[in-house]
Amino acid sequence: MDMSACRSYDSAGPSGAQRQPCREYCYGTSNEGGDPTQNTDATLLPRRVAISWARILSNLGVDATTITVPSGKPPITVLIDESDVHYHILLECIRHLQHQYPQELLCPTTPDDFSALRLADLPACFSTLVNLVLDVSMAVGPPMDHSQRAASATTHVCMHAAAASSETLRSFCFALCAADSLRVAGRTRNTLCALLGSQGVYTKADVYKALLLDAVASFWRQEYTARANLVVRSPMPWSRVSIEELSAEDTTSCGMAFEAPIVALQNLPDEHSTQLNDGSHAFGALLDIPWLGAQHDGYPFCTTLSGYTEVRRRALSKGAHSFLDDAALWTSAMTFGLLEAVMRMRIPESILVVSGQHTDSGPDSGAILSGARIMQLITYWATLERADGDLSLDYGRDAMRLLRRALDALDEEHGNIEPNPRSTLSRCGMSKGMREELICTIGLSVVVPLCLMVMMIDEQWKTLPEYHYVGIFVNGQSHGWVKYTIVKGCERRMRALGWCPYVTAPFYRSRWVLMMLSILVHLQPYIKSSPEEHAHCTEDKCVLYSLTETDTYVPRHVLASCACEYVKPPLDEVFRLLSEGQIPVVTFDGYALRVLPANGNPYVAISHVWAEGMGSTTEDGLPSCVVKRIAGLAQRLLPETGAFWMDSLCVPNVASLRHRAIKLMAETYRRAAKVLVIDDHVRTHCAENKPWTENLLRIASSAWLRRVWTLQEGLLARELYFEFSDGPVDVESRIVEPQSAVLETRNGVSLSGPILRPIHFVHILAFRGGRRLPGAAPDIPIAEIVGLLSARTTTKPEDELIAIASLLPPHVKLDALLAEPDGPDLADRRMRAFLLQMYNVPALLPFGDTPRLALPGFTWAPRRLVREHDGVWRQVNESAVGTCTADGLVAQYFLAPSPVGSMQSPAARTVSVPSGSDICPRVLMVQHEPSRTAYILCSQTLDVPLDTPAVGALLFASADFSQNEPGVEVPCVAVSFLPDPPDGNDLQSDASIPASKDRPRAFKYVARWLLARHVPQVERAILENGEPTERWGELQKTWVRLT
């Protein structure tokens, strides 16, 4: 041991105590409570050293002879082997304090408040020591009575000091208990100040021992409170859910007794096998997971996550384990522990752990959990030959509960708006990026594929209540922070590759996002000129595809070096046909364009995006090189005529004729023999010899699929072709979709379920399936149209409804939309005209989360359809329909009292909603007494917080709160009362007067708020302990006019 580190302590204490040798600080004195003869021959026996707290406790006024401990004599002074690991942990901590505070310590300037420090910023010996003390103080678990938790830490460590795993730790815990008891009793400020203010004899070594007691006490109390109060759903053994699991009478510490088969590497399917290829359609290409080096092998098989961590933590507690060790154990439980418990198979470390490094900063063991191996393992488990009893309902229930448990743990580990500072990963000092990397990769590579598999592995399992909960997560309706972290992790990867956020953002909003991301993150983006070209793009706008200066737009040539002349069709022929209500098409002979009527001449309709350089008008035409290329493609599709229609050649700039062409647009695409999509991304990266999963994802990330105008062009096509690198391809005819089975077990049993088929990547293709009816007008529900629009934009917002007019219900007339005069609010007025023509609209429209109109009587209505959630447009039943009038929306809703009057009560708290939505500056705790459920009410916008005085009531679409799943957000509408009309109608001011459809209560739309049900453990505590909340009874159903 380095004695130089001790020399500065060889001095007398402030009270003039005799100079003590350095050995007393570093080793203790061999004649203080031990047998000095034990040290006579260090070559034969370990050196024996004494640790004593006698002088400190004596100076604090603690009479050790009066203290009764379970082991009999208080371990104030103990004689131990110098090799004792806990002894060296104490020495490391004291060395750090000596280095940090080398000057003489005085009480007024003593750093007695360690709460401002983070354990993660100190050497690992501190977190290890705190961990050891926590294990002792929680030997029987934290107190479950909320009223006892705050003051019980000291009591617990006193009660269980005798259970410490070494004499060193037992002695330290006793000293900590004795010193902290005086603080709790109000007799001392802290141990150091009490020691410095005493009149007894003490040494410099005692001063640093006292400082160590204060430091550990401060951190230990913080961590004890966090474990007892804040850690609810973690797999670690001290969380509330784990304690409940571990105390269950029908389980061992590892769950059910179970003989599990051991997986061998040779059992896994070959990476080129058909099984693995089929599995990749369901699960994608899984990501590697950082491995922190926990010991997985060598322990009993466990069927619960709490059992997995408890049995390993119990073994660790006999030695030294830091917060980083806990983080490593958490990672092991959420990967190996979850996989083993769900699959009921033993998985050796060597199956999944391989050499490698992850990229984010943080602890690195030089190893990773291989995503490819996890894929092989899950496919192997899915295709195992099983006896009938192997897939019992009990097994399915256990598997789905485990997955819900894992989802809850991931959600809690992330925290809400800000990272959870007391989470297992945070407390070890792990960076934010590394924490999110772990949550992202564990979620995407373990939890999501297991959720998908249990949803299709057995038909009987689909009857279980737990099946529904797994399903709503897969569909993105629960555990918002898990989905959010997975999405953000993949987004970071894709941005680093050069992907445009405008292209990828719609994937993140898709219900299939969790299933397609693991494939998408492995694909290279389409780069037009530079990897940095999308550096300034946002989720709402791509700088390369935004035509802000249409007046300066110039079509581009096939090659940048080309300077060929422009070609345009005969204007008089185009004008004549349009004036006669006919569709003009063109052919190209290599020199000039010829115009033909579409009637009697089969043609190809070209669908493209102007931003890619092929936009123009009849008057201006296109470069001849572009026309030649397009004519060649049309000739390949229609060798007999080679005729084609393209807006850049067949739509004039003359306003009257342009309107005629727009009115004929739907008919143009509907009557085309074939529709050909030309997109740079698709042409560059798609080929018939590539995997169709990749081809479809390329189409899904194309600019063509992001534009509003191309929606009707794709939906109305009789036959839809895409230009691949090897020519036009009828994509729909090439996709062979499995009708039922995705994977097949070895005894021939098909596995099927609501999993992602490749065609689902391209919503328009999935929707077209079975709907290609030549010449027929589409009959598409408005909710489906809204869903198909969700990933699209248009340069001019006022064009949105014009571009989809042919898809809208027949009573919505294009002429009425075009009749709105030009002006800055043209888009808003067209939306109002559309809703008035619709007349009967879904009552859920005000509950959407997109920007609202600013027009009088329509502040409840969406400004655009492109960002609307299709769910608010679905009419569940007749009562869910409202009537749109010039004075507002008339519909039935359930009325709840305003929370504004309660905002100054203790029920209002500054916390955040447990979901992946927007920032919630304030929330309100709410109880719905009829259903015995508890919620967080959250304002979704900073502009309209919960204490907005104008809010007089909340409107809900349903009053059946008992069906709300924990964590699932329920939207509500905050409204203000409108005054009684001057006709003497007291309906507004007198709640006893019944409202009707003809005489509704009038409210003004204020904002959309969110209600989220608490997780069961928190909800139970709120209901049982009577915590202050806003209380609601039965909600009143009433007719409302919303303006």
Residue pairs with C-beta under 8 A, 6 or more apart in sequence:
1 26
1 91
3 22
3 26
5 26
5 95
5 98
6 22
6 23
6 25
6 26
7 22
8 98
8 102
9 22
9 25
9 98
9 203
9 204
9 205
9 208
10 19
10 20
10 21
10 22
10 204
11 19
11 204
12 18
12 19
13 201
13 202
13 203
13 204
13 206
13 207
14 104
14 196
15 198
15 199
15 200
15 201
15 202
17 201
17 202
17 203
18 201
20 203
20 204
20 205
23 29
24 203
24 205
25 94
25 203
25 204
25 205
25 208
26 91
27 47
27 49
27 50
27 82
28 49
28 50
28 51
28 52
29 50
29 52
30 36
30 38
30 39
30 48
30 49
30 50
31 50
32 50
32 52
32 54
32 77
33 50
33 52
33 54
33 76
33 77
33 78
33 79
34 48
34 49
34 50
34 77
34 78
34 79
35 48
35 79
38 45
38 48
38 79
39 47
39 48
46 81
46 82
46 83
47 81
47 82
47 83
48 79
48 80
48 81
48 82
49 79
49 80
49 81
49 82
49 87
50 77
50 78
50 79
50 80
51 77
51 78
51 80
51 87
51 90
51 168
51 171
51 172
52 76
52 77
52 78
53 76
53 77
53 171
53 172
53 174
53 175
53 178
53 209
54 64
54 76
54 77
55 200
55 201
55 202
55 203
55 206
56 175
56 179
56 191
56 195
56 202
56 206
56 209
56 210
56 213
57 64
57 76
57 175
57 178
57 179
58 200
59 194
59 195
59 198
59 200
59 202
59 206
60 178
60 179
60 182
60 188
60 191
60 194
60 195
60 198
61 182
61 187
62 178
62 179
62 182
64 74
64 76
64 178
67 74
67 178
69 75
69 158
69 161
69 162
69 174
70 159
70 162
71 162
71 170
74 174
75 161
75 167
75 170
75 171
75 174
76 171
76 174
76 175
77 171
78 167
78 168
78 170
78 171
79 167
80 87
80 166
80 167
80 168
81 87
84 166
84 167
84 168
85 166
85 319
85 320
86 132
86 165
86 166
86 168
86 169
86 172
86 320
87 168
89 125
89 128
89 129
89 132
89 320
90 129
90 168
90 172
90 212
92 123
92 125
93 123
93 125
93 126
93 129
93 212
93 215
93 216
94 208
94 209
94 212
96 122
96 123
96 125
96 126
97 208
97 211
97 212
97 215
98 208
101 111
101 211
105 192
105 196
105 207
105 211
106 196
107 189
107 192
107 193
107 196
107 197
110 190
110 192
110 193
110 196
110 211
112 189
112 190
112 192
112 193
112 214
113 218
114 214
114 215
114 218
114 219
115 218
115 222
118 429
119 126
119 127
119 130
119 219
119 223
119 323
119 427
119 429
120 127
120 323
120 426
120 427
120 428
120 429
120 430
121 429
124 322
124 323
124 324
125 322
126 215
126 216
126 219
127 219
127 322
127 323
127 324
127 427
127 428
128 320
128 321
128 322
128 323
128 325
129 172
129 216
130 216
130 219
130 220
130 223
131 321
131 322
131 323
131 325
131 326
132 164
132 165
132 169
132 317
132 320
132 321
133 157
133 169
133 172
133 173
133 176
133 216
133 220
134 220
134 223
134 224
134 227
134 238
135 313
135 317
136 157
136 160
136 161
136 163
136 164
136 169
136 173
137 153
137 156
137 157
137 160
137 173
137 220
137 224
138 156
138 224
138 227
138 238
139 156
139 159
139 160
139 163
140 160
141 238
141 243
141 247
142 149
142 152
142 156
142 224
142 227
142 228
142 238
142 243
143 149
143 152
143 156
143 228
144 240
144 243
146 229
146 1021
146 1025
149 225
149 228
149 229
150 225
151 184
152 228
153 220
153 221
153 224
153 225
154 177
154 180
154 181
154 184
156 224
157 173
157 176
157 177
157 180
157 220
158 174
158 177
158 181
160 173
161 170
161 173
161 174
161 177
162 170
164 170
164 173
165 317
165 318
165 319
175 213
176 213
176 216
176 217
176 220
179 188
179 191
179 210
179 213
179 217
180 191
180 213
180 217
182 188
182 191
182 194
183 189
183 190
183 191
183 217
187 194
188 194
190 214
190 217
191 210
191 211
191 213
191 214
191 217
192 207
192 210
192 211
192 213
192 214
194 210
195 202
195 206
195 207
195 210
196 207
223 422
223 427
226 422
227 238
227 239
230 420
230 422
231 238
231 239
231 240
231 412
231 422
232 239
232 240
232 241
232 412
232 1015
232 1017
232 1018
233 239
233 240
233 241
233 405
233 408
233 409
233 411
233 412
233 1015
233 1017
234 241
234 242
234 330
234 409
234 412
234 413
234 423
234 424
235 242
235 305
235 306
235 308
235 309
235 330
235 333
235 334
235 337
235 405
235 406
235 409
236 242
236 306
236 309
236 313
236 326
236 329
236 330
236 333
236 424
237 243
237 246
237 306
237 309
237 310
237 313
239 306
240 1017
241 306
241 405
241 408
241 1017
242 305
242 306
242 309
242 310
243 306
245 251
245 255
245 304
245 306
245 307
246 253
246 306
246 307
246 310
250 256
251 303
251 304
251 307
252 307
253 307
253 310
253 311
253 314
254 300
254 301
254 302
254 303
254 304
254 307
254 308
254 310
254 311
255 302
255 303
255 304
255 307
255 341
256 303
258 301
258 303
258 344
260 301
260 340
260 344
260 345
260 346
261 345
261 346
262 345
262 346
262 348
263 345
263 346
263 347
263 348
263 351
263 377
263 380
264 351
265 350
265 351
267 380
268 351
268 373
268 376
268 377
268 379
268 380
269 275
269 276
269 376
269 379
269 380
269 383
270 276
271 372
271 376
275 379
275 383
275 743
276 375
276 376
276 379
278 379
278 742
278 743
278 744
279 375
279 378
279 379
279 382
279 742
279 743
280 375
280 519
280 693
281 693
281 742
281 756
281 757
281 758
282 449
282 452
282 453
282 456
282 515
282 742
282 743
282 755
282 756
283 375
283 378
283 379
283 448
283 449
283 452
283 515
283 518
284 515
284 516
284 517
284 518
284 519
285 371
285 372
285 375
285 518
285 519
285 521
285 522
286 371
286 372
286 374
286 375
286 444
286 445
286 449
286 518
287 371
287 440
287 441
287 444
287 445
287 518
287 521
288 356
288 358
288 368
288 369
288 370
288 371
288 441
288 445
289 331
289 335
289 368
289 369
289 371
289 374
289 438
289 441
289 442
289 445
289 446
290 331
290 358
290 360
290 362
290 364
290 368
290 369
290 434
290 437
290 438
290 441
291 331
291 353
291 365
291 367
291 368
291 369
292 324
292 327
292 328
292 331
292 332
292 363
292 365
293 328
293 365
293 367
294 312
294 325
294 328
294 329
294 331
294 332
295 312
295 332
296 332
296 336
296 349
297 348
297 349
299 308
299 311
299 312
299 315
300 311
301 340
301 346
302 308
302 311
302 337
302 340
302 341
303 341
303 344
303 398
304 341
304 402
305 333
305 334
305 337
305 338
305 341
305 402
305 405
305 406
305 409
308 332
308 333
308 336
308 337
308 340
308 341
309 329
309 330
309 333
309 337
312 329
312 332
313 321
313 326
313 329
316 325
316 329
322 428
323 424
323 427
323 428
323 429
324 363
324 428
324 429
326 424
326 427
326 428
327 363
327 424
327 425
327 427
327 428
327 430
328 363
328 365
330 413
330 424
330 425
331 438
331 442
334 406
334 409
334 410
334 442
334 446
335 352
335 369
335 442
335 446
336 347
336 349
336 352
338 402
338 403
338 406
338 446
338 447
338 450
339 347
339 374
339 377
339 446
339 450
340 346
340 347
341 402
342 399
342 402
342 403
342 450
342 454
343 377
343 381
344 395
345 381
347 377
351 373
351 377
352 369
352 370
352 373
352 374
352 377
353 367
353 368
353 369
353 370
354 367
354 368
354 369
354 370
354 373
355 366
355 367
355 368
356 366
356 367
356 368
356 370
357 364
357 366
357 368
358 364
358 368
358 437
360 431
360 433
360 434
360 437
361 431
361 433
361 434
362 430
362 431
362 433
362 434
362 435
362 437
363 428
363 430
363 434
369 445
371 441
371 445
371 518
374 445
374 446
374 449
375 449
378 449
378 450
378 453
379 743
381 453
382 453
382 457
382 743
382 745
382 751
383 743
383 744
383 745
383 746
383 751
384 745
384 746
385 745
385 746
385 747
386 745
386 747
386 749
391 457
391 458
391 460
391 461
393 460
393 461
393 463
393 464
396 454
396 458
396 460
396 461
396 464
396 466
396 467
397 464
397 466
399 450
399 454
400 454
400 461
400 464
400 466
400 467
400 469
400 470
401 466
403 447
403 450
403 451
403 454
403 470
404 466
404 469
404 470
406 446
406 447
407 447
407 473
407 478
407 479
407 482
408 479
408 1015
410 439
410 442
410 443
410 447
410 479
410 481
410 482
410 485
411 479
411 481
411 482
411 914
411 967
412 420
412 423
413 420
413 423
413 424
413 425
413 435
413 439
414 420
414 423
414 435
414 436
414 439
414 481
414 482
414 484
414 485
415 421
415 423
415 481
416 481
416 911
416 912
416 913
416 914
417 912
417 919
417 920
418 912
419 426
419 432
419 435
420 426
421 427
423 435
425 434
425 435
425 438
426 435
430 438
436 485
436 488
436 489
437 489
439 482
439 485
439 486
439 489
440 485
440 486
440 488
440 489
440 490
441 489
443 482
443 485
443 486
444 486
444 489
444 490
444 514
444 517
444 518
445 518
447 482
448 474
448 486
448 514
448 515
448 518
451 470
451 473
451 474
452 474
452 515
452 753
452 755
454 461
454 467
454 470
455 461
455 462
455 467
455 470
455 471
455 474
455 753
455 754
455 755
456 742
456 751
456 752
456 753
456 754
456 755
457 751
457 753
461 467
462 753
469 478
469 965
471 754
472 478
472 965
472 968
473 479
473 482
473 483
474 514
474 515
474 754
475 511
476 483
476 510
476 511
476 513
476 514
477 968
478 965
478 966
478 967
478 968
479 967
480 914
480 915
480 916
480 917
480 967
480 969
481 914
481 915
481 916
482 916
483 513
483 514
483 916
484 916
486 514
486 517
487 508
487 513
487 517
490 517
490 518
490 520
490 521
491 501
491 504
491 508
493 521
494 504
494 520
494 521
494 525
495 501
497 524
497 525
498 524
498 525
498 527
498 531
498 532
498 533
498 534
499 525
499 534
499 701
500 525
500 534
500 537
500 542
500 544
501 534
501 537
501 538
501 539
502 534
502 537
502 538
502 539
502 540
502 541
502 542
502 545
502 706
503 525
503 542
503 701
503 703
503 706
504 520
504 701
505 539
505 540
506 706
506 790
506 791
507 513
507 516
507 517
507 520
507 700
507 701
509 790
509 791
510 516
510 763
510 791
512 756
512 760
512 761
515 755
515 756
516 697
516 700
516 756
516 761
519 693
519 694
519 697
520 697
520 701
523 694
523 697
523 698
524 685
525 534
525 701
526 680
526 681
526 684
526 685
526 701
527 533
528 544
528 680
533 543
533 544
534 542
534 543
534 544
536 543
537 543
537 544
540 793
541 793
542 703
544 611
545 609
545 611
545 612
545 703
545 706
546 611
546 795
547 553
547 610
547 611
547 795
550 795
553 610
553 615
555 613
555 614
555 615
555 616
555 622
555 623
555 626
555 648
556 613
556 614
556 623
556 626
557 563
557 564
557 623
557 625
557 626
558 623
558 625
558 626
558 629
559 625
562 623
562 625
564 623
564 624
564 625
565 623
565 624
566 620
566 621
566 622
566 623
566 624
567 588
567 592
567 593
567 621
567 622
567 623
567 624
567 627
568 593
568 618
568 619
568 620
568 621
568 622
568 649
569 584
569 586
569 593
569 594
569 595
569 618
569 621
569 649
569 650
570 593
570 594
570 595
571 618
571 619
571 652
573 584
573 595
574 584
574 595
574 618
574 650
574 652
575 652
575 654
575 657
577 583
577 584
577 595
577 597
578 584
578 652
578 657
578 660
578 661
578 664
579 657
579 660
581 660
581 664
582 597
582 598
582 599
583 597
583 598
583 599
583 645
583 650
583 664
583 667
583 668
583 671
584 595
584 596
584 597
584 598
584 645
584 650
585 595
585 596
585 597
585 598
585 601
585 603
585 643
585 644
585 645
585 650
586 593
586 594
586 595
586 596
586 643
586 644
586 645
586 646
586 649
586 650
587 593
587 594
587 596
587 631
587 641
587 642
587 643
587 644
588 594
588 627
588 628
588 630
588 631
588 642
590 628
593 621
593 627
593 649
596 643
598 645
598 668
598 671
601 641
601 643
602 638
602 640
602 641
602 643
602 673
603 634
603 638
603 641
603 643
603 644
603 645
603 672
603 673
604 633
604 634
604 637
604 638
604 643
604 644
604 645
604 672
604 673
604 674
604 675
604 676
605 644
605 645
605 646
605 668
605 669
605 672
605 674
605 675
605 676
605 713
605 717
606 630
606 634
606 644
606 645
606 646
606 647
606 675
606 676
606 678
607 669
607 675
607 676
607 677
607 678
607 704
607 710
607 713
607 714
607 717
608 614
608 646
608 677
608 678
608 679
608 704
609 679
609 703
609 704
609 706
609 707
609 710
611 703
612 678
612 679
612 680
612 703
614 622
614 626
614 630
614 646
614 648
614 678
615 647
615 648
616 622
616 648
616 649
617 648
617 651
617 652
617 653
618 649
618 650
618 651
618 652
618 653
619 652
619 653
620 653
621 627
621 648
621 649
622 648
622 649
627 649
630 644
630 646
630 678
631 642
631 644
633 676
633 678
633 723
633 727
633 728
634 642
634 643
634 644
634 676
635 642
636 727
636 728
637 673
637 674
637 676
637 721
637 728
638 673
638 674
644 676
645 668
645 672
647 661
650 661
651 658
651 661
651 662
652 658
652 661
659 818
662 802
663 814
665 712
665 806
666 712
666 716
666 805
666 806
669 675
669 712
669 713
669 716
669 717
670 716
670 718
670 775
670 777
671 775
672 717
672 718
673 718
673 719
674 717
674 718
674 719
674 720
674 721
675 713
675 714
675 716
675 717
675 718
675 719
675 720
675 721
676 721
676 722
676 723
676 728
677 704
677 710
677 714
677 720
677 721
677 722
677 723
678 704
678 723
679 699
679 702
679 703
679 704
679 722
679 723
680 703
681 698
681 701
681 702
681 703
682 698
682 699
682 702
682 704
682 722
682 723
682 724
683 723
683 724
683 725
684 725
685 694
685 698
685 725
686 694
686 695
686 698
686 699
686 722
686 724
686 725
686 729
687 695
687 724
687 725
687 726
688 724
688 726
688 729
688 734
689 726
692 734
692 735
692 758
693 758
693 761
695 724
695 731
696 731
696 735
696 758
696 759
696 761
696 762
696 765
697 761
699 705
699 722
699 731
699 761
699 762
699 765
700 761
700 762
700 763
704 710
705 762
705 764
705 791
705 792
706 791
706 792
706 793
707 792
707 793
707 794
708 789
708 792
708 793
708 794
708 799
708 800
708 803
708 804
708 866
709 794
709 799
709 803
710 792
711 764
711 785
711 788
711 789
711 792
711 803
711 804
711 807
712 803
712 804
712 806
712 807
714 720
714 764
714 768
715 764
715 767
715 768
715 778
715 780
715 788
715 807
716 778
716 806
717 772
718 772
718 774
719 730
719 772
720 730
720 731
720 732
720 765
720 768
721 728
721 729
721 730
721 731
722 728
722 729
722 731
723 729
731 765
732 765
732 768
732 769
732 772
735 758
735 759
735 765
737 757
737 758
737 759
738 757
740 750
740 752
741 750
741 751
741 752
742 751
742 752
742 753
742 755
743 750
743 751
744 750
744 751
745 751
757 766
759 765
759 766
759 769
760 766
763 787
763 788
763 791
764 788
767 784
767 788
771 778
778 806
778 807
780 807
782 808
782 809
782 838
782 873
783 842
783 870
783 871
783 873
783 874
783 875
784 870
785 804
785 807
785 808
785 865
786 865
786 868
786 869
786 870
786 873
787 870
789 800
789 804
789 865
789 866
789 868
790 866
790 867
790 868
790 869
790 870
792 866
793 866
794 800
794 803
794 866
796 827
797 827
797 863
797 864
798 826
798 827
798 830
800 827
800 830
800 864
800 865
800 866
801 808
801 817
801 830
801 831
801 834
801 865
802 814
802 817
802 818
802 830
804 865
805 812
805 814
805 817
806 814
808 834
809 838
811 837
811 838
811 839
812 834
812 837
812 838
813 837
816 833
816 837
817 830
817 833
817 834
820 826
820 829
820 830
820 833
823 829
825 854
825 855
827 863
827 864
828 853
828 854
828 855
828 863
829 855
831 853
831 858
831 861
831 862
831 863
831 864
832 853
832 855
832 858
832 861
835 841
835 858
835 861
835 884
836 884
836 885
836 886
838 884
839 883
839 884
840 881
840 882
840 883
840 884
841 881
841 882
841 883
841 884
841 889
842 872
842 873
842 874
842 875
842 880
842 881
842 882
843 879
843 880
843 881
843 882
843 889
843 891
843 892
843 893
843 957
844 871
844 872
844 873
844 874
844 880
844 957
845 860
845 861
845 862
845 872
845 873
845 882
845 889
846 860
846 861
846 889
846 955
846 973
846 1005
846 1008
846 1042
847 872
847 957
847 971
847 972
847 973
847 1008
848 862
848 868
848 869
848 872
848 1008
849 869
849 940
849 971
849 1008
850 862
850 863
850 864
850 867
850 868
851 862
851 863
851 864
851 867
852 858
852 859
852 860
852 861
852 862
852 863
852 1005
853 859
853 861
853 862
853 863
856 1043
857 885
857 886
857 887
857 888
857 1043
858 888
858 1043
859 1004
859 1005
859 1043
860 888
860 889
860 973
860 1005
860 1042
860 1043
861 884
861 889
862 868
875 881
879 892
880 957
881 891
882 889
882 890
882 891
883 889
883 890
883 891
883 997
887 1041
887 1043
888 1002
888 1041
888 1042
888 1043
889 1041
889 1042
889 1043
890 997
890 1000
890 1039
890 1040
890 1041
890 1042
891 1039
891 1040
891 1042
892 1037
892 1038
892 1039
892 1040
893 955
893 956
893 957
893 973
893 1037
893 1038
893 1040
894 955
894 956
894 957
894 958
894 959
894 1035
894 1036
894 1037
894 1038
895 953
895 954
895 955
895 956
895 1035
895 1036
895 1037
895 1038
895 1040
896 953
896 954
896 955
896 956
896 972
896 1032
896 1035
897 953
897 954
897 1032
898 951
898 952
898 953
898 954
898 974
899 924
899 926
899 937
899 946
899 951
899 954
899 1030
900 946
900 947
900 948
900 949
900 951
900 952
902 908
902 924
902 1030
903 922
903 924
903 946
903 947
905 1028
905 1030
906 1028
907 924
907 925
907 926
907 1028
907 1029
907 1030
908 922
908 923
908 924
908 925
908 946
908 947
909 922
909 923
909 924
909 925
910 921
910 922
910 923
911 923
911 936
912 919
912 920
912 923
912 938
913 920
913 923
913 936
913 938
913 969
913 1010
913 1012
914 936
914 967
914 1012
914 1014
914 1015
915 967
915 969
915 1010
915 1012
917 938
917 940
917 969
917 1010
918 940
918 941
919 942
920 938
920 939
920 940
920 1010
921 939
921 942
921 945
922 939
922 945
922 946
922 947
923 936
923 937
923 938
923 939
923 946
924 936
924 937
924 946
924 1029
924 1030
925 934
925 935
925 936
925 937
925 1022
925 1027
925 1028
925 1029
925 1030
926 934
926 935
926 936
926 937
926 1011
926 1029
926 1030
926 1031
926 1032
927 933
927 934
927 935
927 1022
927 1023
927 1029
927 1030
927 1031
927 1032
928 934
928 935
928 961
928 1032
929 1031
929 1032
929 1033
930 961
930 1033
930 1034
931 960
931 961
931 962
932 1023
933 961
933 962
933 964
933 1013
933 1019
934 1013
934 1014
934 1018
934 1019
934 1022
934 1023
934 1029
935 964
935 970
935 1011
935 1012
935 1013
935 1014
936 1011
936 1012
936 1014
937 946
937 972
937 1009
937 1010
937 1011
937 1030
938 946
938 1009
938 1010
938 1011
938 1012
939 945
939 946
939 948
939 974
939 1007
939 1009
940 1007
940 1008
940 1009
940 1010
941 1007
941 1008
943 1007
944 951
944 974
944 1006
944 1007
946 1009
948 974
948 1006
948 1007
950 976
950 1006
951 974
951 975
951 976
951 1006
951 1007
952 975
952 976
952 977
952 1003
953 974
953 975
953 977
953 1003
954 972
954 973
954 974
954 975
954 1009
955 972
955 973
955 975
955 1003
955 1040
955 1042
956 970
956 972
956 1035
957 971
959 1034
959 1035
959 1037
961 970
961 1013
964 970
964 1011
964 1013
965 1013
966 1013
966 1014
966 1015
966 1016
966 1019
967 1012
967 1013
967 1015
968 1012
968 1013
969 1010
969 1011
969 1012
970 1010
970 1011
970 1012
970 1013
971 1008
971 1009
971 1010
971 1011
972 1008
972 1009
972 1010
972 1011
973 1005
973 1006
973 1007
973 1008
973 1009
973 1042
974 1006
974 1007
974 1008
974 1009
975 1003
975 1004
975 1005
975 1006
975 1040
975 1042
976 1003
976 1004
976 1006
977 988
977 1002
977 1003
978 988
978 1002
978 1003
978 1004
978 1043
979 988
980 986
980 987
980 988
980 989
985 999
986 993
987 993
987 995
987 999
987 1001
988 1001
988 1002
991 1036
994 1038
995 1001
995 1038
995 1039
995 1040
996 1039
997 1039
999 1039
1000 1038
1000 1039
1000 1040
1000 1041
1001 1038
1001 1039
1001 1040
1001 1041
1002 1040
1002 1041
1002 1043
1003 1040
1003 1041
1003 1042
1003 1043
1004 1042
1004 1043
1005 1042
1005 1043
1013 1019
1014 1022
1021 1027
1022 1029
